[in-house]
Amino acid sequence: MSLFVVKHQHSAETCPAGNPQMAPFLVQHVSPPNAAEQGVTIHGEAVVNGGHALYLIVDADDQGPVEHYLTPFAQVGTVEVLPSSTCEQVVARAAC
């Protein structure tokens, strides 16, 4: 499995949290069981208050399933999928 940090950013105007149709879908979409069905394991998620940015820490076999899983978020903003490592892995290889 590979580790990824994901950043989704959207504008206040396109914020899905205030959309009565989109908000319930997003809560369900970010649920661990739903992500697992798509080959993605969610380790953590947080939204920056007032910042219109969602961060996820996820595992998947490779970047493809992560990008596919995040397709709905790309409809309202940007999505960055960043290959990542744990702190322990970075220290073991002595380099970020």
N, C-alpha and C positions, 0 to 999 in steps of 0.2 A: 504494500500500500504506500502511496505517496501523500505527503502532507501539503496542504495549500491554505493560504490566507486569501480570502475573497473580500473585495471592497465593491459595494454597489453604492453609487451616488446618484441622486436625482434632485431636481429643483423643487422649491416649495410649490410651484404651480402643478407639477406632475406627481406630487407626493401621494402614493397609493394608500397611505394610512387613513386619509380622509375620504376616500372613495368607497361608498357603501357596498359596491359590487366587488371591488378589488381587495379590500381589507380582509374579509374573511378568507378569501382564497389564499392570500399571502400567509396568514397565520397557519393554515393547513399545509401550505407548500413547504414552509420552513420547519415542519414537524419532523423529528427524527425518523418515524416510521415511513413517511413519504419519501424523504431523502434516501433512505435505505433501499426502497423499491427501485430507485434509479442508480444504485451503486455508489452512493455517497453517504459517508458517516459524518454527522455533525458533532463536533466536540465542543463548540461554543458559538454563540451568536449574541450580538449586541448592536443596538442602534444608538448613534450619538444624538443625545437630546438636542433638538433644534438644528442639528447639522445635516439632516437628510442624507445620512450615510449609514449603511448596514455593513457590518463586518461579520464574517463567518470564518471559523477554523474547521476545516474538513479534511477527511481522508478519502481517497478513491484510488482505483488501480492506476489511473493516469488522468491527465488534464481533460480529456474528452468528455467523460461523464459529468465532470464538474461544470464545464461550459454548457453542456446540454441542460443540466438541472437548473441553471441560472437564466435560461432563455426568457422566462417571464419578466425578470428584472430588467433585462436589456430593452424591453418595450417602453420603459419609463425613464431610463437613465443609462449610465455607463456601468460596466462590469469589468473588474480587473481580477484575474485569477493568477495569484503569485505562488510559484513553487517555493516551498518553505522547508525548514528543518526545526527540530526541537533544539532547545538549548544544549541538551546533553550531546546530540549529534554534532553540533557546531564545535563544542569544546573537544570532543573526541578527535575531530579532524583538524583542530587548531586553526580554523578559518571560517568566516561567515560565508 
